Amino acid sequence: MINIDDIKKFFRGRIALSEPLNKYTSLRIGGPADYYFEPFEKNDAVQIINYLQKQEVPFVPIGKGSNLLVNDEGYRGAVVNLQASLTSIEAKENCVNVEAGISLNQFVDFCIRHGLKGVEMLAGIPGTIGGAIKMNAGAYGGEISDYLLGVEIIRGGLIVNLKKAEIGFEYRFASFEHDDVILSASFQLPVGNYDELMKIRNDLLLQRNKKHPVNYPNCGSVFINPGNTPAAKYIEESGLKGARSGDAQISDKHANFIINIGNATAKDVMTLIEKTRNTVKDKFGILLELEVKLLGFEENVYKEQSS
């Protein structure tokens, strides 16, 4: 059990009970977490995570909440927001060490300023380094793991350093253990030309802004692309663009985005997810797998998707 008075003896940062999570997710959806912790510095983050693991309290680390759908009923556990406490980034020659709370856009711009290439394709992807590594985020043929050297994580109460080869990466997947929390990562990047890299970055941002519904709250791509065909193609050809449930809508701009056009609920979004999966399966025989992460739902909601 959690004892807040005990926690206050060692923890520096914000503590809240029954904290609504809608303000911490890019979809602006989500009920309350039983406990919410916002560490002040890295050591505070390490200590609260170790405490929660030792007490066997269910918890989840978050950053920008950009790939997260939280149940309307909330989460019966603790949320640890690492965005404000893990914010260091430094370069030494062509190696970059970056903490997990740094946003991908900050990371990309930092590398370009230092004349380092290999991560510019991540420009415009929302989220933080920690979440991006956990899901092996990528775009335009590149992935964040391409130039990764290793990561620093919390595992079983210890700070552990893993080399890339010890992790194992696949498309939108990294083989971390369930309770592993990424603290930082190191990359070794090739030298590039600043002007060329800035042009690539700016062109990609323009493309994203044209293709994606950036003016509405969303969680990014809802489904993983099955094989070489974009999930959006199957969804669009199923006639689902613009489909609504309450204030949740499959974007007219990009069919693999669900947007919040007002006061959408998690139930609204889940209704569209179910409708999309069932329709695409009936029409094409393909069962779309979720890219968005679910929090506060039963663990076996989409257990069948691995079949």
Salt bridges, closest charged atoms under 4 A:
ASP6 OD1 - LYS9 NZ 3.55
GLU19 OE2 - ARG14 NH2 2.93
GLU19 OE2 - LYS23 NZ 3.17
ASP34 OD1 - ARG76 NE 2.94
GLU41 OE1 - ARG12 NH2 2.85
ASP44 OD2 - ARG12 NH2 3.27
ASP109 OD1 - ARG201 NE 2.60
GLU152 OE1 - LYS42 NZ 2.84
GLU177 OE1 - ARG155 NE 3.57
ASP179 OD1 - HIS178 NE2 3.72
ASP180 OD2 - ARG155 NH2 2.62
ASP203 OD2 - LYS199 NZ 2.84
GLU236 OE1 - LYS241 NZ 3.76
GLU237 OE2 - LYS233 NZ 2.73
ASP247 OD1 - ARG244 NH2 3.33
GLU304 OE2 - ARG277 NH1 3.23
